[in-house]
Amino acid sequence: MKIQHISISRLFDQFDYEIPLANEAGLVVLTGPNGYGKTTILRILGAILGERIIYNNILSKLQNIPFKTINITFSDGKVMKLDRTENTPFTMDGLSTYMRTPISVYRLQDQRILSLKNADKSKLYNVTLSITEFAQQLATTIQQYLSQSDQIARQLDSSFPLRVLSESVALLETEFNRRFLQVKNKQDLLCLYGIYDVEQAIPSSFDPESGRLLSVYLADTEKKLAVFDPLLEKLNLFVDIINKRKFANKTLKIDREKGFYFATPMGKEVELAYLSSGEQQELILLYRLIFTLPATDTLLLIDEPETSLHVVWQETFLDDLLRIMQLYPNQIQAIVATHSPQIINLHGDLVVDLYRLQKKNTQNIGNK
């Protein structure tokens, strides 16, 4: 389920917008001067779709935003309508249709460096650096994948002798060489990321007399390693994007105990807290997009991603976002609100300029 279009009348009592949100890339960039409602439109979408089951929550989040009507058109042609007259709560049509719609709203705002937690519901908050919290989250995730692999290994190992004896098809040498190379490459990557200490031993040369045994053993190893495929896809992307940023004299490393850390060219570890605010913003933003984004039917709302980012990093942001969205083909719809021409860079075809929309609308009214 995707959003095709949003129509808003009298936003801030002055703007009328007809905003197309559907394109082939699944990504729209909202831009325009301050005060034209870029962030407010994200808030509206987040409130309506993020709280669509609880009417009172929607009401509380939108009651201070001046507007007359909001119509949201979905990819199946159905429309959710919000309408209100002056000094009265708004009414909603079409909400019941979407009470069970599987759209998840994921919003990224400009404050990312600090993590505030209020676990005991008191007025006191625990403040931690998001970057250290996410590093530990990744370490926990790696341990979970290792546990899954170990569980599969125990199941396979317990039945290995019987399966070898019952195997009727011997492995051919060409097939062995192809699959052995794939397994070897994956093991090398797991070792590079510190997930494996040592590679699991697999015979590097083919013995026709052992064809049946090799067939079962290789298949078992593939199953043990397949568990890591989703994790490796994300790690590869995370490391590639960050290290292409060329953080000053440091390289991102993955570790199963630390999650991630940085090292100097001499191999000395750099404490995460010592990264610059821009480096932390970049790392946290990419971590959240790659590792915490819901995998299916997600509306991703990103407000001012340029915050604290170097101009060069801004220029590649949309390219990186499109790569991340490919982790979940046709499952992510993204809307980015930005002031930065560097964020837009070569992606002018994805831009919806609120200033131009309003100017065009004013001209059309004047011509009537």
C-alpha positions as CSV (number, residue, x, y, z in Angstrom):
1,M,0.0,0.0,0.0
2,K,1.4,3.4,-1.1
3,I,0.2,7.0,-0.9
4,Q,-0.5,8.4,-4.3
5,H,-1.4,12.0,-3.4
6,I,-2.1,14.4,-0.5
7,S,-4.4,17.4,-0.9
8,I,-4.4,20.1,1.8
9,S,-6.5,23.2,1.8
10,R,-5.9,26.3,3.9
11,L,-2.8,25.1,5.6
12,F,-1.8,27.8,8.1
13,D,-5.0,29.5,6.7
14,Q,-3.2,30.4,3.5
15,F,-1.8,27.5,1.5
16,D,-3.6,25.1,-0.8
17,Y,-1.5,22.2,-1.9
18,E,-2.0,19.3,-4.4
19,I,1.1,17.1,-3.7
20,P,1.9,14.0,-5.8
21,L,3.7,11.4,-3.8
22,A,4.0,8.5,-6.2
23,N,6.9,8.0,-8.6
24,E,9.0,5.1,-9.8
25,A,11.7,5.7,-7.3
26,G,9.3,5.6,-4.3
27,L,11.0,8.8,-3.1
28,V,9.8,12.4,-3.0
29,V,11.7,15.4,-1.8
30,L,9.7,18.3,-0.4
31,T,11.4,21.7,-0.5
32,G,10.5,25.3,-0.2
33,P,11.1,28.4,1.9
34,N,10.7,28.4,5.7
35,G,7.0,28.6,6.7
36,Y,5.6,26.8,3.7
37,G,4.9,23.6,5.7
38,K,7.5,21.0,4.7
39,T,7.9,19.7,8.3
40,T,4.2,20.2,9.0
41,I,3.2,17.9,6.1
42,L,5.4,15.2,7.5
43,R,3.8,15.7,10.9
44,I,0.3,15.4,9.3
45,L,1.2,12.2,7.5
46,G,2.9,10.8,10.7
47,A,-0.1,11.7,12.9
48,I,-2.8,10.3,10.6
49,L,-1.1,7.1,9.5
50,G,1.0,6.5,12.6
51,E,-2.0,6.9,14.9
52,R,-4.8,5.9,12.5
53,I,-6.3,3.3,15.0
54,I,-6.7,5.9,17.8
55,Y,-8.8,8.9,16.8
56,N,-8.0,10.9,20.0
57,N,-4.3,10.6,19.3
58,I,-4.8,12.0,15.8
59,L,-6.9,14.8,17.2
60,S,-4.3,15.8,19.8
61,K,-1.5,15.8,17.3
62,L,-3.3,17.9,14.6
63,Q,-5.4,20.2,16.7
64,N,-2.9,23.0,16.7
65,I,-2.2,22.8,13.0
66,P,-4.5,25.2,11.1
67,F,-6.1,23.6,8.0
68,K,-9.5,23.1,6.5
69,T,-9.4,19.8,4.7
70,I,-6.8,17.0,4.1
71,N,-7.4,14.2,1.6
72,I,-5.0,11.3,1.3
73,T,-5.3,9.1,-1.7
74,F,-3.9,5.6,-1.6
75,S,-2.6,3.3,-4.4
76,D,-5.8,1.3,-4.4
77,G,-7.8,4.5,-5.2
78,K,-9.4,4.9,-1.8
79,V,-9.3,8.2,0.0
80,M,-9.0,9.2,3.7
81,K,-10.6,12.6,4.3
82,L,-10.3,15.0,7.2
83,D,-12.5,18.0,7.3
84,R,-13.2,20.7,9.9
85,T,-14.9,24.0,10.2
86,E,-13.6,26.9,12.3
87,N,-13.4,26.2,16.1
88,T,-14.7,22.6,15.8
89,P,-12.9,19.3,15.8
90,F,-12.4,17.7,12.4
91,T,-14.3,14.8,11.1
92,M,-12.8,11.8,9.4
93,D,-14.1,9.7,6.5
94,G,-12.4,6.6,5.3
95,L,-10.5,6.0,8.6
96,S,-12.2,2.7,9.3
97,T,-11.0,1.4,6.0
98,Y,-7.4,1.8,7.1
99,M,-7.6,0.8,10.7
100,R,-5.8,-2.5,9.7
101,T,-3.7,-1.1,6.9
102,P,-0.2,-2.6,7.3
103,I,1.5,0.8,6.6
104,S,4.2,1.5,9.3
105,V,5.3,5.1,9.7
106,Y,9.0,5.6,10.5
107,R,10.0,9.2,11.1
108,L,13.5,10.6,11.4
109,Q,13.8,14.1,12.9
110,D,16.8,16.4,13.1
111,Q,17.7,15.5,16.7
112,R,19.6,12.2,16.5
113,I,22.7,12.4,18.7
114,L,21.0,12.0,22.1
115,S,18.8,9.2,23.2
116,L,16.2,10.1,25.9
117,K,14.7,7.3,27.9
118,N,12.1,7.4,30.7
119,A,11.6,3.8,31.5
120,D,9.9,4.3,34.9
121,K,7.5,6.9,33.6
122,S,9.0,9.5,36.0
123,K,9.9,13.0,35.0
124,L,13.6,12.1,35.0
125,Y,15.2,11.0,31.7
126,N,18.3,9.0,31.1
127,V,20.4,10.7,28.5
128,T,22.8,8.6,26.5
129,L,24.6,9.0,23.2
130,S,22.6,7.3,20.4
131,I,25.8,6.1,18.8
132,T,26.9,4.0,21.7
133,E,23.4,2.6,22.1
134,F,23.3,1.6,18.5
135,A,26.7,0.0,18.7
136,Q,25.5,-2.2,21.5
137,Q,22.3,-3.0,19.5
138,L,24.4,-4.2,16.6
139,A,26.4,-6.4,18.9
140,T,23.2,-7.9,20.3
141,T,21.9,-8.5,16.8
142,I,25.1,-10.3,15.8
143,Q,24.8,-12.5,18.8
144,Q,21.3,-13.4,17.8
145,Y,22.4,-14.4,14.4
146,L,25.2,-16.5,15.9
147,S,22.7,-18.2,18.1
148,Q,20.5,-19.0,15.2
149,S,23.4,-20.5,13.3
150,D,24.5,-22.5,16.2
151,Q,21.0,-23.9,16.7
152,I,20.9,-25.0,13.0
153,A,24.4,-26.5,13.3
154,R,23.4,-28.6,16.3
155,Q,20.3,-29.9,14.4
156,L,22.3,-30.7,11.3
157,D,25.3,-32.3,13.1
158,S,23.0,-34.7,15.1
159,S,21.8,-36.3,11.9
160,F,24.9,-35.9,9.8
161,P,26.0,-39.6,9.7
162,L,22.6,-40.9,8.8
163,R,22.2,-38.4,6.0
164,V,25.6,-39.2,4.6
165,L,24.7,-42.9,4.5
166,S,21.3,-42.2,2.8
167,E,22.7,-39.7,0.3
168,S,22.2,-41.1,-3.2
169,V,23.7,-38.4,-5.4
170,A,27.4,-37.7,-5.4
171,L,28.6,-34.2,-5.9
172,L,30.3,-33.4,-9.2
173,E,33.7,-31.6,-9.2
174,T,32.5,-28.6,-11.1
175,E,29.5,-28.1,-8.8
176,F,31.8,-28.6,-5.7
177,N,34.2,-25.9,-7.0
178,R,31.4,-23.4,-7.6
179,R,29.7,-23.9,-4.2
180,F,33.0,-24.1,-2.3
181,L,34.0,-20.7,-3.7
182,Q,30.7,-19.2,-2.5
183,V,31.1,-20.7,0.9
184,K,34.7,-19.5,1.2
185,N,33.8,-15.9,0.2
186,K,31.1,-15.8,2.8
187,Q,33.3,-17.2,5.5
188,D,36.0,-14.7,4.6
189,L,33.5,-11.9,5.0
190,L,32.3,-13.2,8.4
191,C,35.9,-13.3,9.6
192,L,36.5,-9.8,8.2
193,Y,33.6,-8.5,10.3
194,G,34.8,-10.4,13.4
195,I,31.7,-12.6,13.5
196,Y,33.8,-15.7,12.9
197,D,37.1,-16.1,14.7
198,V,38.3,-18.8,12.3
199,E,36.8,-20.3,9.2
200,Q,35.1,-23.6,9.3
201,A,37.2,-26.3,7.6
202,I,36.0,-27.5,4.2
203,P,38.2,-29.6,2.0
204,S,39.6,-27.3,-0.7
205,S,40.2,-30.1,-3.2
206,F,37.7,-32.5,-4.7
207,D,37.8,-36.3,-3.9
208,P,35.5,-38.3,-6.2
209,E,35.4,-41.1,-3.6
210,S,34.0,-38.7,-1.0
211,G,31.3,-37.2,-3.3
212,R,28.4,-38.2,-1.2
213,L,30.0,-37.0,2.0
214,L,31.0,-33.7,0.5
215,S,27.5,-33.2,-0.9
216,V,26.0,-33.4,2.6
217,Y,28.8,-31.5,4.3
218,L,28.7,-28.6,1.9
219,A,24.9,-28.4,2.0
220,D,25.0,-28.3,5.8
221,T,27.7,-25.5,5.7
222,E,25.6,-23.5,3.3
223,K,22.6,-23.8,5.6
224,K,24.6,-22.6,8.6
225,L,25.9,-19.6,6.7
226,A,22.6,-18.7,5.0
227,V,21.4,-17.5,8.4
228,F,23.8,-14.5,8.1
229,D,22.7,-13.4,4.6
230,P,20.3,-10.6,5.7
231,L,22.9,-9.3,8.2
232,L,25.8,-9.4,5.7
233,E,23.7,-7.5,3.2
234,K,23.1,-4.7,5.7
235,L,26.7,-4.7,7.1
236,N,28.2,-4.5,3.6
237,L,26.1,-1.5,2.8
238,F,26.7,0.2,6.1
239,V,30.5,-0.2,6.0
240,D,30.7,0.7,2.3
241,I,28.7,4.0,2.7
242,I,30.4,5.1,5.9
243,N,34.0,4.3,4.7
244,K,33.4,6.1,1.5
245,R,32.6,9.2,3.6
246,K,36.3,9.2,4.6
247,F,35.8,10.1,8.2
248,A,38.9,12.0,9.3
249,N,41.7,9.5,9.8
250,K,39.5,6.6,10.8
251,T,37.8,3.6,9.4
252,L,34.6,1.8,10.5
253,K,35.1,-1.7,11.8
254,I,32.5,-4.3,12.8
255,D,32.9,-6.5,15.8
256,R,30.6,-9.1,17.4
257,E,31.3,-7.8,20.9
258,K,31.4,-4.1,20.3
259,G,29.0,-3.9,17.4
260,F,31.0,-1.3,15.5
261,Y,33.9,1.0,16.3
262,F,36.4,3.2,14.5
263,A,40.1,2.6,14.1
264,T,42.9,4.9,13.0
265,P,45.3,3.9,10.2
266,M,47.7,2.7,13.0
267,G,45.0,0.4,14.3
268,K,44.2,2.4,17.5
269,E,40.5,2.4,18.5
270,V,38.7,5.7,18.5
271,E,36.0,6.1,21.2
272,L,32.6,6.7,19.7
273,A,32.0,9.7,21.9
274,Y,35.0,11.4,20.4
275,L,33.5,11.5,16.9
276,S,32.4,15.0,15.7
277,S,28.7,15.9,15.8
278,G,28.6,15.6,12.0
279,E,30.2,12.2,12.0
280,Q,27.8,11.0,14.7
281,Q,24.8,12.4,12.9
282,E,25.8,10.6,9.7
283,L,26.5,7.3,11.4
284,I,23.3,7.4,13.4
285,L,21.2,8.4,10.4
286,L,22.6,5.6,8.3
287,Y,22.4,3.0,11.1
288,R,18.7,3.7,11.7
289,L,17.9,3.6,8.0
290,I,19.8,0.3,7.4
291,F,19.2,-1.6,10.6
292,T,16.0,-0.3,12.3
293,L,13.7,0.5,9.3
294,P,10.6,-1.8,9.3
295,A,11.0,-4.1,6.4
296,T,7.5,-4.0,4.8
297,D,5.0,-1.4,3.8
298,T,6.8,1.5,5.4
299,L,6.2,5.2,5.0
300,L,9.6,6.8,5.8
301,L,9.6,10.4,6.8
302,I,12.9,12.2,7.0
303,D,13.1,15.8,8.2
304,E,16.2,17.9,7.3
305,P,18.8,15.2,6.9
306,E,21.4,17.9,6.2
307,T,21.7,18.7,9.9
308,S,25.4,18.9,10.8
309,L,26.4,17.1,7.6
310,H,29.3,18.3,5.5
311,V,28.3,19.5,2.0
312,V,30.0,16.6,0.3
313,W,28.1,14.1,2.5
314,Q,24.8,15.9,1.7
315,E,25.4,15.5,-2.0
316,T,25.4,11.7,-1.8
317,F,22.5,11.3,0.7
318,L,19.7,10.6,-1.8
319,D,21.9,8.1,-3.7
320,D,22.6,6.3,-0.4
321,L,18.9,6.4,0.6
322,L,17.9,4.8,-2.7
323,R,20.5,2.1,-2.2
324,I,19.1,1.4,1.3
325,M,15.5,1.3,-0.1
326,Q,16.7,-1.5,-2.4
327,L,17.1,-3.7,0.7
328,Y,13.4,-3.8,0.7
329,P,12.2,-3.6,-2.9
330,N,8.8,-2.0,-3.4
331,Q,8.2,-1.9,0.4
332,I,9.5,1.6,1.3
333,Q,8.0,4.9,0.3
334,A,10.1,7.8,1.4
335,I,9.4,11.6,1.8
336,V,12.3,13.9,2.6
337,A,11.9,17.5,3.7
338,T,14.9,19.7,3.1
339,H,16.3,23.2,2.6
340,S,19.5,22.0,1.0
341,P,20.2,22.1,-2.7
342,Q,23.2,19.8,-2.0
343,I,20.7,17.1,-0.7
344,I,18.8,17.4,-3.9
345,N,21.9,17.4,-6.0
346,L,21.2,15.5,-9.3
347,H,17.7,14.4,-8.2
348,G,15.6,17.3,-9.3
349,D,13.2,14.9,-10.9
350,L,12.2,13.8,-7.4
351,V,11.5,17.3,-6.0
352,V,8.1,18.8,-5.1
353,D,8.7,22.5,-4.5
354,L,5.9,24.0,-2.2
355,Y,6.8,27.5,-3.2
356,R,6.2,26.7,-6.9
357,L,3.0,24.8,-6.1
358,Q,1.6,27.8,-4.2
359,K,2.7,30.2,-6.9
360,K,1.1,28.2,-9.6
361,N,-2.1,27.8,-7.5
362,T,-2.2,31.6,-6.9
363,Q,-1.8,32.3,-10.7
364,N,-4.6,29.8,-11.5
365,I,-6.9,31.6,-9.1
366,G,-6.0,34.9,-10.6
367,N,-6.8,33.7,-14.1
368,K,-10.3,32.6,-13.2
